[in-house]
Amino acid sequence: MLPLFFLATIVVACQGSDLDPTHQIHLLRPQSGSHGAPVPDVSCLSWRLGVETRNIIGWSTVPEECEGYVGHYMLGHQYRQDSKVVAQEALVYARSLSIAGDGKDVWIFDVDETSLSNLPYYAKHGFGAEPYDSTSFNQWVLKGKAPALPESLKLYKKLLSLKVKVVFITGRAEDQRNVTTTNLKHVGYDTWEKLILKGSSYTGNTSLVYKSAERKKLEKKGYTIIGNIGDQWSDLLGANAGNRTFKLPDPMYYIS
Amino acid sequence: MLPLFFLATIVVACQGSDLDPTHQIHLLRPQSGSHGAPVPDVSCLSWRLGVETRNIIGWSTVPEECEGYVGHYMLGHQYRQDSKVVAQEALVYARSLSIAGDGKDVWIFDVDETSLSNLPYYAKHGFGAEPYDSTSFNQWVLKGKAPALPESLKLYKKLLSLKVKVVFITGRAEDQRNVTTTNLKHVGYDTWEKLILKGSSYTGNTSLVYKSAERKKLEKKGYTIIGNIGDQWSDLLGANAGNRTFKLPDPMYYIS
């Protein structure tokens, strides 16, 4: 909370701004590091917000100067807290619905950076500041040792208890089905209605096109997508996106 | 940047996490206030990210405990820097286009918290933590003294120089046309193709329905909406949203 004396300062300062001859809002206080604390790099904060709100799209690597910022974010409390709030909102929403329990209400989960976390890999590869290397990333995937994103795992379990079926749709290739199955089960995702991997027929298609097409097939089969959670906007946009979508944070990479 | 020794610690810690019996990613360092600096309230940060990413919707007031956080954010560098990054991305996009200059390429600007800023009002009303009071807010609007959001004004001027026409679409009521026109011109928005206000025929309709319908009319008349900028997702979703949309920050209120 702002101390009251500080709020009073703001109000006075804002009354003053009506008289500003430039007729533009202006900064009322510097964001300086008090008590010797480092000044946050506002432009990396803004870059991350831009990414999460889909203002910044089509980027290939984290800006070099933001590697440290993204690393701190991903390994600190904030990423986990941000993820927790998303999962909590998803659960509040799910609980507000009348789930028939007839097995037709499904929730889509993306896999990487949603159900599973590749943070142990990315921590060794510049948190997305290094160019993506499919060879070394696939070596990591094939280990099958990706931990769960705990907030997503909790949501998953709660949804199952609400009689919602879970469908995983992942950009991982069909030939990674076994290791993905093993990895998911190993960390606590015990059951699912479907695990959809990117088949060779989608080669050359964006994730958005592939995932939209697969969701459309699901709804044609009679499923209703009541919710959809992913870390990429390409998980959440396009046809049959779901009655409500939930965007987990991911400042490490962008998939179109 | 992370110091190298710290990065090394992260890598070691992450290798360790493969062995974590819970198979979940876990926090590697506490985000404690060093050097006596206050610990950021992670849940208000997460709340704001949740709002900006449209995970948190349909809220009526800023959570009481986040009033101070939102106040600091709005009056400090971060809000302005966040807005600047959005406007810069919009400009990069606009410059990438081939604008015919035939007057048919339009860019939609929302008014409140996009073209104009009501921050002087909200600073006196809890930065959105007080319940919305239409009487006092309309009194503020009728003064016609809202400053420009400087980053939007810069974008506006650059777009005009690129031969893009500007259309304002605002949730302000038709009877506020004169004061809105005066206010916009007074702060530097000198010209526009159209200023569309919410007519009485839309009473009871959401902003999303109203703005979608008006955008549809524009495109039926032969305009192409090449871009669209607003602070609410209801400015940017729905039919004829624009070839690309840009979401400015607004943690003070939510409009559906």
Interface residues (C-beta under 8 A of the other chain):
Chain A: M1 L2 L7 I10 V11 A13 C14 Q15 S17 D18 D20 T22 H23 Q24 I25 H26 L27 L28 R29 P30 Q31 G33 S34 H35 G36 A37 V42 S43 L45 S46 W47 L49 G50 E52 T53 R54 N55 I56 E65 E67 G68 G71 H72 L75 G76 H77 Q78 R80 Q81 D82 K84 V85 V86 E89 A90 S117 L119 P120 A123 K124 K145 P147 A148 L149 P150 L153 H186 V187 G188 F246 K247 P249
Chain B: M1 L2 L7 I10 V11 A13 C14 Q15 S17 D18 D20 T22 H23 Q24 I25 H26 L27 L28 R29 P30 Q31 G33 S34 H35 G36 A37 V42 S43 L45 S46 W47 L49 G50 E52 T53 R54 N55 I56 E65 E67 G68 G71 H72 L75 G76 H77 Q78 R80 Q81 D82 K84 V85 V86 E89 A90 S117 L119 P120 A123 K124 K145 P147 A148 L149 P150 L153 H186 V187 G188 F246 K247 P249
